[in-house]
Amino acid sequence: MTVSNRTASILFAALFLSATLSAQRTPAPPRSLPDGPGRDIVQRVCGSTCHGAELVIGKGNTRDGRGATVNSMVSRGAKANETELTEIVDYLAKNLPPRTGAAGAGGSGFLGAGADDAHIVDNFAADRGRKVYISECVTCHGSTARGGDGPPAQKGPDLVRSLMVLKDRYGSMIGAFLKAGHPTQSGKPSASLSGAEVIDLAHFLHLKVTDTLRSGPYNKPINVLTGNAKAGEEYFKGEGGCVKCHSVTGDLAGVGAKYAPEALQQKFIFPTTFAPSRGGKRIPPKEIVLTVTPASGPAVTGTLVHLYDFDVSVRDRDGEYHSWKRTAALKVVKSNPYEAHIQLLDRYSDKNIHDIVAYLETVK
């Protein structure tokens, strides 16, 4: 993981699990297609049309889900006869089934850390989970799981932004939470939900998370000017600590005229992104600086190129590239101009964010 992506990584850092859970993990998916009847057909049909066959690795799914995907691929130009299509579905369903872990039982059924740990949404399971959600959760958490809008006693939190949901893998976190007891709108004990219902519910909630991504159905900017400008000013000057680094008469003078509200929100939550100004100009982020001191030799200061677990590299002011293997004797000091923004990611509430946008938008 590179430090240049740290802002985004903060939101998902909890996905990486301790090695002590390794005994409870289900095996990570294979790195190549497993041997078996139909493998050659999958490689030929999938690998010769739009993508390599390796794209399906790790994306476990049910037989129905595989059938729907294959039908979709045919509509996009995949060439195969009926017999071959049946063999493809049979092969994928048998060799790359859904990855469910021990989630439904509320255990620690996590998969391996990293990219292979992604929760792959089964749309058929998500549809079943939607019915569970409607019968038990929708009153408090809203139709899109973004939080209820009823009376205070029924205003459940935004589940799309829930760290528990983001950490969850196939109901592993959600199942444990429900088994501990949680109110439901039907009145039945949450612990009475079956393992299958919990997994289906997890698929539905993860689907709601992916709906909000850039590729999701809600990718068009919405009105973000829903906050209270006065409350935003108070947070800016008080609890948020923004005035320690910024001034609306200095570096932020006219910021409300420079950025549209959506870009303004993106800019202060994810300051390393290239949020476009109203004139279309993209202002690059400030650079992260590292000072690297080896066991022998002088310290080198330069802008970050990458910082991994095993090596680090910088480019100095003269443009020269330097790289080291990371050891206990190698000292690395990082100066990140956005560290305060990163720390705020775990403290912001939705209200704080919308209040700040409303306030900064008034700074013309």
Residue frames as qw, qx, qy, qz and C-alpha x, y, z in Angstrom:
[[0.000, 0.890, 0.456, 0.000, 0.00, 0.00, 0.00],
 [0.446, 0.339, -0.018, 0.828, 1.53, 3.32, -0.97],
 [0.174, -0.455, -0.427, 0.762, 1.43, 6.36, 1.22],
 [0.094, 0.045, -0.322, -0.941, 0.16, 8.36, -1.79],
 [0.465, -0.336, -0.643, -0.507, -3.10, 6.50, -1.39],
 [0.206, -0.075, -0.776, 0.591, -3.31, 6.90, 2.38],
 [0.372, 0.007, 0.172, -0.912, -6.36, 9.09, 2.42],
 [0.753, -0.001, -0.389, -0.531, -8.45, 6.41, 0.76],
 [0.569, 0.084, -0.800, 0.170, -6.73, 3.67, 2.72],
 [0.133, -0.151, 0.597, -0.776, -7.85, 5.14, 6.06],
 [0.688, -0.014, 0.012, -0.725, -11.44, 4.30, 5.19],
 [0.922, 0.107, -0.293, -0.231, -10.55, 0.70, 4.52],
 [0.147, 0.575, -0.746, 0.303, -7.58, 0.05, 6.80],
 [0.601, -0.236, 0.589, -0.485, -9.76, -2.07, 9.07],
 [0.897, 0.273, -0.143, -0.317, -10.19, -4.60, 6.26],
 [0.560, 0.467, -0.658, 0.189, -6.69, -5.97, 6.85],
 [0.826, -0.500, -0.064, -0.254, -6.79, -8.58, 9.57],
 [0.347, -0.677, 0.639, -0.109, -4.34, -9.93, 12.08],
 [0.472, 0.329, -0.803, -0.158, -2.52, -13.09, 11.17],
 [0.215, -0.106, 0.851, -0.468, -3.92, -14.62, 14.33],
 [0.694, 0.281, 0.282, -0.599, -7.21, -15.13, 12.48],
 [0.324, 0.438, -0.719, -0.432, -5.53, -17.24, 9.83],
 [0.094, 0.003, 0.990, -0.102, -6.79, -20.47, 11.36],
 [0.368, 0.497, 0.633, -0.466, -10.37, -19.25, 10.89],
 [0.295, 0.544, -0.295, -0.728, -10.01, -18.03, 7.32],
 [0.858, 0.369, 0.350, -0.070, -11.41, -19.79, 4.33],
 [0.652, -0.085, 0.418, 0.627, -8.81, -20.46, 1.64],
 [0.147, 0.630, -0.167, -0.744, -8.01, -17.58, -0.69],
 [0.805, 0.524, 0.155, -0.232, -9.17, -18.10, -4.27],
 [0.812, -0.004, 0.354, 0.464, -6.73, -19.76, -6.68],
 [0.101, -0.650, 0.263, 0.706, -4.38, -17.64, -8.77],
 [0.223, 0.229, -0.699, -0.640, -5.25, -19.53, -11.96],
 [0.777, -0.030, -0.149, -0.610, -8.28, -21.45, -13.12],
 [0.584, -0.300, 0.734, -0.174, -8.48, -24.84, -11.36],
 [0.123, 0.153, -0.896, -0.398, -8.22, -28.01, -13.42],
 [0.439, 0.289, 0.734, -0.431, -11.50, -29.66, -14.32],
 [0.338, 0.440, 0.742, 0.376, -13.93, -30.39, -17.14],
 [0.127, 0.906, 0.392, 0.095, -14.75, -27.15, -18.93],
 [0.425, -0.691, 0.089, 0.578, -11.57, -25.29, -18.01],
 [0.399, -0.035, 0.530, 0.747, -10.29, -25.14, -21.60],
 [0.105, 0.676, 0.611, 0.398, -13.66, -23.86, -22.84],
 [0.273, -0.896, -0.247, 0.248, -13.70, -21.12, -20.20],
 [0.440, -0.503, 0.287, 0.687, -10.19, -20.05, -21.18],
 [0.320, 0.198, 0.632, 0.678, -11.05, -20.05, -24.88],
 [0.007, -0.749, -0.583, -0.315, -14.44, -18.33, -24.71],
 [0.328, -0.898, -0.201, 0.212, -13.72, -15.86, -21.92],
 [0.518, -0.538, 0.265, 0.610, -10.11, -15.21, -22.79],
 [0.398, 0.144, 0.576, 0.700, -10.66, -14.61, -26.50],
 [0.060, 0.779, 0.558, 0.279, -13.49, -12.09, -26.31],
 [0.082, -0.914, -0.059, -0.392, -13.25, -9.15, -23.90],
 [0.347, -0.772, 0.451, -0.283, -11.01, -10.14, -21.01],
 [0.303, 0.357, -0.874, 0.126, -8.66, -12.75, -19.68],
 [0.694, -0.333, -0.613, -0.177, -10.12, -15.78, -17.94],
 [0.439, -0.065, -0.600, 0.666, -8.32, -14.69, -14.77],
 [0.225, -0.340, 0.021, -0.913, -10.93, -11.99, -14.30],
 [0.742, -0.384, -0.349, -0.424, -13.28, -14.58, -12.79],
 [0.614, -0.011, -0.646, 0.454, -10.72, -15.67, -10.20],
 [0.143, -0.081, -0.529, 0.833, -11.93, -14.71, -6.73],
 [0.434, -0.024, -0.039, -0.900, -15.41, -13.73, -7.89],
 [0.037, 0.131, 0.985, -0.105, -17.24, -16.71, -6.41],
 [0.494, 0.044, -0.051, -0.867, -20.92, -16.99, -7.24],
 [0.655, 0.116, 0.669, -0.332, -23.87, -19.35, -7.22],
 [0.400, 0.182, 0.791, 0.425, -24.90, -21.42, -10.24],
 [0.225, 0.829, 0.512, -0.003, -27.82, -19.05, -10.91],
 [0.119, -0.893, 0.115, 0.418, -25.49, -16.10, -10.61],
 [0.377, -0.320, 0.675, 0.548, -22.99, -17.70, -12.99],
 [0.388, 0.472, 0.746, 0.265, -25.77, -18.41, -15.48],
 [0.120, 0.937, 0.283, -0.168, -26.91, -14.79, -15.42],
 [0.238, -0.749, 0.369, 0.496, -23.34, -13.58, -15.91],
 [0.420, -0.042, 0.769, 0.481, -22.72, -15.94, -18.83],
 [0.321, 0.709, 0.617, 0.118, -25.97, -14.81, -20.48],
 [0.027, -0.944, -0.020, 0.328, -24.82, -11.23, -20.07],
 [0.347, -0.512, 0.581, 0.530, -21.48, -12.06, -21.67],
 [0.442, 0.318, 0.761, 0.352, -23.23, -13.68, -24.64],
 [0.206, 0.892, 0.400, -0.050, -25.27, -10.52, -25.14],
 [0.122, -0.897, 0.240, 0.351, -21.98, -8.61, -25.27],
 [0.530, 0.691, -0.437, -0.226, -20.46, -10.82, -27.94],
 [0.404, -0.406, 0.819, -0.041, -19.08, -13.97, -26.29],
 [0.660, 0.314, -0.501, -0.463, -19.09, -16.79, -28.86],
 [0.141, -0.173, 0.957, -0.186, -20.14, -20.28, -27.73],
 [0.500, -0.202, -0.661, -0.522, -22.84, -22.84, -28.48],
 [0.691, -0.513, -0.040, -0.508, -25.45, -24.06, -25.98],
 [0.931, -0.153, -0.285, 0.170, -23.42, -27.11, -24.96],
 [0.539, 0.276, -0.312, 0.732, -20.32, -25.01, -24.32],
 [0.233, -0.562, 0.119, -0.785, -22.27, -22.43, -22.34],
 [0.848, -0.435, -0.145, -0.268, -23.67, -25.16, -20.12],
 [0.854, -0.003, -0.292, 0.431, -20.17, -26.55, -19.56],
 [0.241, 0.473, -0.240, 0.813, -18.90, -23.06, -18.68],
 [0.525, -0.564, 0.059, -0.635, -21.64, -22.55, -16.07],
 [0.941, -0.262, -0.212, -0.015, -21.08, -26.07, -14.67],
 [0.710, 0.200, -0.316, 0.596, -17.34, -25.50, -14.40],
 [0.038, 0.508, -0.226, 0.830, -17.60, -22.08, -12.74],
 [0.678, -0.514, -0.038, -0.524, -20.32, -23.16, -10.30],
 [0.949, -0.198, -0.220, 0.108, -18.34, -26.23, -9.23],
 [0.742, 0.104, -0.201, 0.631, -14.85, -24.78, -9.07],
 [0.160, 0.192, -0.186, 0.950, -15.50, -21.16, -8.02],
 [0.312, -0.645, -0.691, -0.092, -18.50, -21.31, -5.65],
 [0.212, -0.877, -0.044, -0.429, -19.64, -18.45, -3.40],
 [0.452, 0.200, -0.590, 0.638, -17.13, -17.50, -0.71],
 [0.502, -0.688, -0.291, -0.436, -19.15, -17.45, 2.47],
 [0.147, 0.413, -0.665, 0.604, -16.70, -18.30, 5.25],
 [0.280, -0.340, -0.846, 0.301, -18.34, -18.85, 8.66],
 [0.048, -0.212, 0.018, -0.976, -20.19, -15.57, 8.40],
 [0.533, -0.421, -0.428, -0.596, -23.77, -16.61, 8.90],
 [0.708, -0.394, -0.550, 0.203, -22.93, -18.17, 12.23],
 [0.247, -0.953, 0.026, -0.172, -21.58, -14.83, 13.39],
 [0.834, -0.346, 0.116, 0.414, -18.06, -16.17, 13.63],
 [0.120, -0.776, 0.334, 0.521, -14.83, -14.73, 12.28],
 [0.784, 0.305, 0.507, 0.190, -15.23, -16.12, 8.80],
 [0.139, 0.868, -0.228, -0.419, -12.86, -13.63, 7.21],
 [0.878, 0.432, 0.041, 0.204, -11.01, -14.38, 4.02],
 [0.706, -0.076, 0.007, 0.704, -7.36, -13.61, 3.35],
 [0.096, -0.790, -0.115, 0.595, -6.34, -9.96, 3.71],
 [0.172, -0.333, 0.498, 0.782, -5.80, -7.68, 0.75],
 [0.395, 0.201, -0.410, -0.797, -7.44, -7.71, -2.66],
 [0.373, -0.095, -0.902, -0.197, -8.68, -11.28, -2.24],
 [0.059, -0.277, -0.753, 0.594, -10.64, -10.16, 0.80],
 [0.292, 0.012, -0.158, -0.943, -13.19, -8.16, -1.17],
 [0.461, 0.290, 0.734, -0.407, -16.81, -9.06, -0.50],
 [0.074, -0.001, -0.704, -0.707, -18.18, -10.17, -3.87],
 [0.508, 0.168, 0.348, -0.770, -21.88, -9.36, -4.00],
 [0.107, 0.212, 0.940, 0.247, -24.17, -12.19, -5.11],
 [0.283, -0.085, -0.162, -0.942, -27.10, -10.32, -6.68],
 [0.599, -0.307, -0.655, -0.344, -29.51, -13.19, -6.08],
 [0.512, -0.337, -0.628, 0.480, -28.55, -13.32, -2.40],
 [0.075, -0.059, -0.157, 0.983, -28.77, -9.52, -2.22],
 [0.427, -0.261, -0.420, -0.757, -32.32, -9.71, -3.55],
 [0.643, -0.412, -0.645, 0.014, -33.23, -12.16, -0.80],
 [0.428, -0.212, -0.425, 0.769, -31.42, -9.94, 1.69],
 [0.126, -0.227, -0.136, -0.956, -33.50, -6.97, 0.55],
 [0.601, -0.450, -0.509, -0.421, -36.60, -8.82, 1.77],
 [0.637, -0.360, -0.517, 0.445, -34.96, -9.44, 5.16],
 [0.250, 0.004, -0.139, 0.958, -33.96, -5.77, 5.30],
 [0.309, -0.355, -0.311, -0.826, -37.47, -4.55, 4.46],
 [0.678, -0.473, -0.524, -0.206, -39.06, -6.77, 7.07],
 [0.722, -0.463, -0.346, 0.380, -36.59, -6.02, 9.87],
 [0.541, -0.271, -0.026, 0.796, -34.53, -2.89, 9.21],
 [0.271, 0.486, 0.387, 0.735, -35.98, -0.37, 6.74],
 [0.265, -0.878, -0.378, -0.131, -38.01, 1.69, 9.23],
 [0.523, -0.775, 0.045, 0.352, -34.92, 2.76, 11.16],
 [0.526, -0.356, 0.441, 0.634, -32.23, 2.69, 8.47],
 [0.333, 0.640, -0.136, -0.679, -34.14, 3.94, 5.42],
 [0.872, 0.419, 0.179, -0.180, -34.83, 2.48, 1.98],
 [0.647, 0.661, -0.332, 0.184, -31.24, 2.95, 0.78],
 [0.833, -0.302, -0.279, 0.370, -29.61, 2.07, 4.15],
 [0.363, 0.468, -0.134, 0.795, -28.41, 5.66, 4.44],
 [0.080, -0.088, -0.571, 0.812, -30.19, 6.25, 7.74],
 [0.021, -0.633, -0.773, -0.024, -33.81, 6.69, 8.80],
 [0.035, 0.270, 0.068, 0.960, -35.73, 9.94, 8.55],
 [0.470, -0.600, -0.596, -0.254, -38.55, 9.16, 10.99],
 [0.466, -0.847, 0.025, -0.254, -38.96, 10.27, 14.61],
 [0.021, -0.749, 0.626, -0.217, -35.80, 10.33, 16.78],
 [0.701, -0.283, 0.615, -0.222, -36.53, 6.91, 18.27],
 [0.866, 0.312, 0.390, 0.031, -36.44, 5.41, 14.77],
 [0.374, 0.878, -0.290, -0.068, -33.51, 7.27, 13.25],
 [0.922, -0.182, 0.217, 0.264, -31.03, 4.46, 12.68],
 [0.265, -0.682, 0.402, 0.551, -27.46, 5.24, 11.53],
 [0.591, 0.655, -0.330, -0.335, -26.20, 5.29, 7.96],
 [0.894, -0.178, 0.405, 0.070, -25.18, 1.70, 7.24],
 [0.738, 0.628, -0.009, 0.246, -23.38, 2.57, 4.00],
 [0.173, 0.787, -0.403, 0.433, -20.86, 4.57, 6.05],
 [0.799, -0.541, 0.189, -0.181, -20.75, 2.02, 8.86],
 [0.070, 0.644, -0.761, 0.012, -17.24, 0.74, 9.60],
 [0.603, -0.100, 0.757, -0.230, -18.81, -2.51, 10.75],
 [0.793, 0.518, 0.254, -0.197, -20.40, -3.03, 7.32],
 [0.422, 0.800, -0.421, -0.065, -17.16, -2.08, 5.57],
 [0.179, -0.518, 0.826, -0.134, -15.22, -4.56, 7.72],
 [0.789, 0.060, 0.496, -0.357, -17.86, -7.26, 7.29],
 [0.222, 0.340, -0.808, -0.427, -17.21, -10.23, 5.04],
 [0.502, -0.132, -0.780, -0.349, -20.25, -12.36, 4.22],
 [0.643, -0.603, -0.272, -0.387, -21.98, -11.55, 7.50],
 [0.672, 0.006, -0.552, 0.494, -18.98, -12.17, 9.75],
 [0.106, 0.063, -0.376, 0.918, -19.31, -8.85, 11.59],
 [0.488, -0.219, -0.176, -0.826, -23.03, -8.32, 11.02],
 [0.744, -0.219, -0.612, -0.156, -23.86, -11.82, 12.27],
 [0.489, -0.108, -0.606, 0.618, -21.91, -11.36, 15.49],
 [0.102, -0.108, 0.170, -0.974, -23.56, -7.98, 16.07],
 [0.620, -0.222, -0.318, -0.682, -27.09, -9.33, 15.54],
 [0.707, -0.181, -0.678, 0.086, -26.49, -12.37, 17.72],
 [0.275, -0.016, -0.532, 0.801, -25.61, -10.02, 20.58],
 [0.003, -0.679, -0.683, 0.269, -29.12, -8.56, 20.32],
 [0.061, -0.099, 0.189, 0.975, -30.48, -5.62, 18.33],
 [0.445, 0.444, 0.470, -0.620, -34.01, -4.20, 17.97],
 [0.139, 0.129, 0.776, 0.602, -35.92, -5.19, 14.83],
 [0.359, -0.020, -0.080, -0.930, -39.06, -3.63, 13.43],
 [0.645, -0.181, -0.638, -0.380, -40.92, -6.95, 13.51],
 [0.592, -0.598, 0.277, -0.464, -40.11, -7.34, 17.19],
 [0.990, -0.073, -0.110, 0.057, -38.51, -10.74, 16.83],
 [0.583, -0.678, 0.305, 0.328, -35.05, -11.23, 18.38],
 [0.412, 0.783, -0.409, -0.224, -32.27, -10.34, 15.94],
 [0.246, -0.455, 0.856, 0.003, -30.37, -13.40, 17.16],
 [0.709, 0.215, 0.633, -0.224, -33.13, -15.57, 15.69],
 [0.567, 0.697, -0.262, -0.352, -32.11, -14.68, 12.12],
 [0.964, 0.016, 0.218, 0.153, -30.67, -17.76, 10.47],
 [0.509, -0.422, 0.424, 0.619, -27.13, -17.90, 9.14],
 [0.401, 0.379, 0.627, 0.550, -28.47, -17.85, 5.58],
 [0.014, 0.917, 0.385, 0.098, -30.57, -14.75, 6.31],
 [0.390, -0.802, 0.130, 0.433, -27.56, -12.96, 7.79],
 [0.496, -0.132, 0.555, 0.655, -25.43, -13.74, 4.73],
 [0.257, 0.639, 0.594, 0.416, -28.22, -12.56, 2.41],
 [0.171, -0.953, -0.216, 0.123, -28.57, -9.38, 4.47],
 [0.485, -0.570, 0.313, 0.585, -24.80, -8.83, 4.24],
 [0.436, 0.226, 0.605, 0.627, -24.97, -9.13, 0.44],
 [0.076, 0.851, 0.472, 0.217, -27.76, -6.54, 0.35],
 [0.318, -0.901, -0.016, 0.293, -25.85, -4.07, 2.54],
 [0.501, -0.340, 0.463, 0.648, -22.66, -4.49, 0.53],
 [0.346, 0.526, 0.604, 0.489, -24.73, -3.90, -2.61],
 [0.081, -0.957, -0.280, 0.007, -25.92, -0.61, -1.08],
 [0.455, -0.675, 0.255, 0.522, -22.26, 0.30, -0.50],
 [0.458, 0.001, 0.606, 0.651, -21.30, -0.45, -4.11],
 [0.223, 0.784, 0.549, 0.182, -24.34, 1.52, -5.32],
 [0.153, -0.958, -0.050, 0.239, -22.64, 4.66, -4.01],
 [0.582, -0.322, 0.421, 0.617, -19.36, 4.06, -5.87],
 [0.121, 0.511, -0.327, -0.786, -18.49, 5.88, -9.06],
 [0.169, 0.051, -0.857, -0.484, -19.68, 2.92, -11.12],
 [0.081, 0.368, 0.867, -0.326, -22.91, 2.64, -9.13],
 [0.085, 0.662, 0.646, 0.370, -26.38, 3.94, -9.98],
 [0.229, -0.928, -0.258, 0.143, -25.98, 6.94, -7.67],
 [0.670, -0.086, 0.124, 0.727, -22.84, 8.25, -9.35],
 [0.165, 0.689, 0.250, 0.660, -24.36, 11.56, -10.39],
 [0.184, 0.083, -0.449, 0.870, -23.63, 14.43, -7.99],
 [0.271, -0.704, -0.650, -0.091, -26.49, 15.21, -5.65],
 [0.114, -0.839, 0.020, -0.532, -27.26, 18.38, -3.75],
 [0.665, -0.111, -0.534, 0.510, -24.70, 18.53, -0.95],
 [0.008, 0.314, -0.210, 0.926, -25.74, 21.96, 0.32],
 [0.593, -0.509, -0.549, -0.296, -27.96, 20.54, 3.01],
 [0.574, -0.243, -0.519, 0.585, -25.97, 21.64, 6.06],
 [0.229, -0.939, -0.248, 0.065, -26.09, 24.62, 8.37],
 [0.511, 0.645, -0.173, 0.541, -23.49, 27.24, 7.47],
 [0.308, -0.784, 0.286, -0.457, -23.40, 28.69, 11.00],
 [0.896, -0.365, 0.249, -0.045, -22.80, 25.25, 12.52],
 [0.864, 0.351, 0.000, 0.362, -20.12, 24.66, 9.90],
 [0.194, 0.789, -0.256, 0.524, -18.35, 27.86, 10.86],
 [0.602, -0.659, 0.324, -0.313, -18.41, 26.85, 14.52],
 [0.971, -0.080, 0.184, 0.131, -16.97, 23.40, 13.69],
 [0.655, 0.614, -0.089, 0.431, -14.34, 24.99, 11.42],
 [0.035, 0.755, -0.331, 0.565, -13.18, 27.32, 14.17],
 [0.605, -0.532, 0.412, -0.426, -13.71, 24.95, 17.08],
 [0.859, -0.186, 0.466, -0.104, -13.92, 21.15, 17.26],
 [0.863, 0.486, 0.076, 0.116, -12.61, 20.57, 13.73],
 [0.587, -0.573, 0.242, 0.518, -9.45, 22.56, 14.40],
 [0.654, 0.583, 0.322, 0.359, -9.39, 23.81, 10.79],
 [0.052, 0.989, -0.046, 0.128, -8.20, 27.30, 11.76],
 [0.677, -0.570, 0.343, 0.315, -4.91, 25.82, 12.96],
 [0.559, -0.054, 0.577, 0.593, -3.89, 25.48, 9.31],
 [0.224, 0.494, 0.596, 0.592, -6.39, 27.49, 7.27],
 [0.017, 0.455, 0.283, -0.844, -7.90, 30.96, 7.09],
 [0.406, 0.671, 0.615, 0.078, -10.95, 32.06, 5.10],
 [0.141, 0.970, -0.027, -0.198, -9.18, 35.39, 4.52],
 [0.236, -0.658, 0.641, 0.315, -5.89, 33.71, 3.60],
 [0.114, -0.205, 0.902, 0.363, -5.37, 30.39, 1.81],
 [0.186, 0.435, 0.881, 0.028, -9.14, 29.75, 1.60],
 [0.172, 0.503, 0.097, -0.842, -10.13, 33.24, 0.49],
 [0.524, 0.405, -0.287, -0.692, -12.84, 32.94, -2.16],
 [0.142, -0.148, 0.974, 0.093, -12.87, 29.14, -1.97],
 [0.466, 0.433, 0.676, -0.371, -16.66, 29.07, -2.31],
 [0.496, 0.737, -0.073, -0.453, -16.40, 30.83, -5.67],
 [0.072, 0.572, -0.768, -0.277, -13.51, 28.66, -6.82],
 [0.031, 0.038, -0.996, -0.073, -15.15, 25.24, -6.35],
 [0.611, -0.276, -0.425, -0.608, -18.63, 23.86, -6.95],
 [0.650, -0.489, 0.345, -0.468, -20.15, 22.38, -3.75],
 [0.999, 0.006, -0.009, -0.031, -19.48, 18.76, -4.82],
 [0.686, 0.463, -0.313, 0.466, -15.83, 19.49, -5.63],
 [0.160, -0.685, 0.376, -0.603, -15.51, 21.55, -2.45],
 [0.846, -0.378, 0.227, -0.300, -16.68, 18.60, -0.36],
 [0.958, 0.190, -0.090, 0.195, -14.36, 16.22, -2.16],
 [0.422, 0.677, -0.324, 0.509, -11.45, 18.60, -1.78],
 [0.264, -0.638, 0.489, -0.533, -11.53, 18.84, 2.00],
 [0.908, -0.234, 0.264, -0.227, -12.45, 15.19, 2.68],
 [0.889, 0.071, 0.281, 0.356, -9.96, 13.79, 0.14],
 [0.003, 0.921, -0.133, -0.365, -7.51, 16.67, -0.33],
 [0.384, -0.396, 0.678, 0.485, -5.06, 14.62, -2.42],
 [0.529, 0.489, 0.669, 0.183, -7.60, 14.23, -5.24],
 [0.186, -0.018, 0.318, 0.929, -7.59, 16.53, -8.26],
 [0.175, 0.690, 0.647, -0.274, -10.95, 18.20, -7.60],
 [0.336, 0.418, 0.376, 0.756, -11.69, 20.52, -10.56],
 [0.008, -0.349, -0.275, 0.896, -12.37, 24.19, -9.91],
 [0.464, 0.660, 0.434, -0.402, -15.38, 25.96, -11.42],
 [0.327, 0.765, -0.332, -0.445, -13.19, 27.02, -14.34],
 [0.950, 0.281, -0.121, -0.066, -12.17, 23.43, -15.00],
 [0.293, 0.679, -0.608, 0.289, -8.61, 23.86, -13.75],
 [0.904, -0.312, -0.288, 0.045, -7.31, 20.96, -11.72],
 [0.106, -0.836, 0.438, -0.314, -5.09, 22.05, -8.86],
 [0.727, 0.141, -0.651, 0.167, -2.55, 19.35, -7.92],
 [0.716, -0.676, -0.174, -0.017, -2.24, 18.29, -4.28],
 [0.147, -0.849, 0.493, -0.121, 0.67, 19.19, -2.07],
 [0.700, 0.329, -0.630, 0.070, 3.52, 16.70, -1.99],
 [0.841, -0.540, 0.027, -0.028, 4.31, 14.29, 0.84],
 [0.285, 0.760, -0.535, 0.234, 7.92, 14.64, 1.96],
 [0.940, -0.304, -0.115, 0.101, 10.07, 11.90, 3.48],
 [0.022, 0.808, -0.569, 0.150, 13.39, 12.17, 5.24],
 [0.987, -0.021, -0.157, 0.005, 15.21, 8.84, 5.06],
 [0.140, -0.796, 0.571, -0.144, 18.25, 8.22, 7.25],
 [0.888, 0.142, -0.438, 0.005, 20.18, 4.98, 6.59],
 [0.827, -0.512, -0.060, 0.225, 22.37, 3.27, 9.18],
 [0.535, -0.365, 0.251, 0.720, 25.41, 4.69, 7.41],
 [0.268, 0.346, 0.480, 0.760, 25.47, 7.68, 5.14],
 [0.082, 0.046, 0.161, -0.983, 23.69, 11.02, 5.07],
 [0.349, 0.508, 0.680, -0.397, 19.96, 11.56, 5.41],
 [0.084, 0.132, 0.595, 0.789, 18.06, 12.22, 2.21],
 [0.289, 0.498, 0.501, -0.646, 14.95, 14.39, 2.01],
 [0.081, 0.064, -0.635, -0.766, 12.66, 14.27, -0.98],
 [0.654, 0.050, 0.008, -0.755, 9.13, 13.88, -2.22],
 [0.651, -0.055, 0.729, -0.203, 7.52, 10.50, -1.77],
 [0.382, 0.270, -0.705, -0.533, 7.66, 8.11, -4.72],
 [0.789, -0.260, -0.455, -0.320, 6.48, 5.07, -2.79],
 [0.212, -0.462, 0.699, -0.502, 6.56, 3.66, 0.71],
 [0.817, -0.076, -0.495, -0.285, 5.97, -0.07, 1.02],
 [0.832, -0.541, 0.097, -0.080, 6.49, -2.53, 3.85],
 [0.898, -0.118, 0.192, 0.379, 9.78, -3.65, 2.32],
 [0.527, 0.106, 0.191, 0.821, 11.19, -0.64, 0.47],
 [0.008, 0.880, 0.281, -0.383, 10.95, 3.13, 0.21],
 [0.535, 0.220, 0.312, 0.754, 11.93, 5.63, -2.46],
 [0.000, -0.857, -0.230, 0.462, 12.02, 9.42, -2.84],
 [0.563, 0.560, 0.201, 0.573, 13.02, 11.99, -5.44],
 [0.423, -0.491, -0.210, 0.732, 15.18, 14.81, -4.10],
 [0.155, 0.836, 0.151, -0.504, 15.03, 18.50, -5.04],
 [0.005, -0.555, 0.594, 0.582, 17.46, 17.90, -7.92],
 [0.785, 0.303, -0.205, -0.500, 15.22, 15.21, -9.36],
 [0.284, 0.385, -0.877, 0.035, 17.51, 12.34, -8.38],
 [0.848, -0.249, -0.275, -0.378, 15.81, 9.06, -7.47],
 [0.012, -0.443, 0.807, -0.390, 16.80, 7.26, -4.23],
 [0.847, -0.196, -0.308, -0.386, 15.60, 3.87, -3.03],
 [0.080, -0.447, 0.803, -0.386, 16.28, 1.73, 0.06],
 [0.586, -0.238, -0.770, -0.088, 15.28, -1.62, 1.48],
 [0.472, -0.669, 0.103, -0.565, 13.40, -1.09, 4.73],
 [0.648, -0.022, -0.675, 0.353, 15.17, -2.45, 7.78],
 [0.518, -0.735, -0.390, 0.198, 15.04, -1.76, 11.49],
 [0.520, -0.356, 0.017, 0.776, 18.10, 0.46, 11.10],
 [0.172, 0.337, 0.413, 0.828, 16.53, 2.62, 8.38],
 [0.006, 0.505, 0.508, -0.698, 14.77, 5.68, 9.84],
 [0.086, 0.436, 0.584, 0.679, 11.88, 7.16, 7.83],
 [0.012, 0.473, 0.449, -0.758, 10.22, 10.41, 8.91],
 [0.177, 0.513, 0.680, 0.493, 7.16, 11.48, 6.96],
 [0.059, 0.350, 0.216, -0.910, 5.76, 14.97, 6.60],
 [0.102, 0.466, 0.798, 0.369, 2.23, 14.76, 5.22],
 [0.071, -0.079, 0.054, -0.993, 0.54, 18.16, 4.79],
 [0.588, -0.252, -0.377, -0.670, -2.84, 16.40, 4.90],
 [0.315, -0.011, -0.885, 0.342, -2.34, 14.47, 8.13],
 [0.241, 0.122, 0.486, -0.831, -4.96, 16.53, 9.95],
 [0.638, 0.156, -0.266, -0.705, -7.51, 15.72, 7.23],
 [0.561, 0.088, -0.820, -0.064, -6.70, 12.02, 7.57],
 [0.102, -0.049, -0.789, 0.604, -7.22, 12.15, 11.32],
 [0.418, 0.135, 0.207, -0.874, -10.60, 13.81, 10.84],
 [0.499, 0.053, -0.700, -0.508, -11.89, 10.95, 8.68],
 [0.405, -0.227, -0.869, 0.173, -12.68, 8.91, 11.78],
 [0.080, -0.322, -0.528, 0.782, -14.25, 11.90, 13.55],
 [0.263, 0.023, -0.291, -0.920, -16.46, 13.49, 10.93],
 [0.410, 0.393, 0.766, -0.299, -20.18, 12.89, 11.09],
 [0.312, 0.520, 0.624, 0.492, -22.38, 13.37, 8.04],
 [0.093, -0.940, -0.325, 0.047, -23.73, 16.53, 9.67],
 [0.436, -0.667, 0.212, 0.566, -20.23, 17.91, 10.22],
 [0.450, 0.036, 0.601, 0.660, -19.36, 17.35, 6.57],
 [0.157, 0.688, 0.582, 0.404, -22.50, 19.00, 5.19],
 [0.253, -0.916, -0.201, 0.236, -22.22, 21.89, 7.66],
 [0.458, -0.491, 0.330, 0.664, -18.62, 22.58, 6.60],
 [0.348, 0.305, 0.630, 0.623, -19.59, 22.51, 2.91],
 [0.015, -0.860, -0.489, -0.145, -22.44, 24.93, 3.59],
 [0.357, -0.839, -0.001, 0.410, -20.06, 27.26, 5.41],
 [0.458, -0.307, 0.470, 0.689, -17.19, 27.17, 2.91],
 [0.326, 0.531, 0.640, 0.451, -19.63, 27.68, 0.05],
 [0.067, -0.950, -0.303, 0.045, -20.42, 31.09, 1.56],
 [0.462, -0.624, 0.235, 0.585, -16.75, 32.10, 1.48],
 [0.622, 0.708, 0.288, 0.172, -16.81, 34.00, -1.79]]
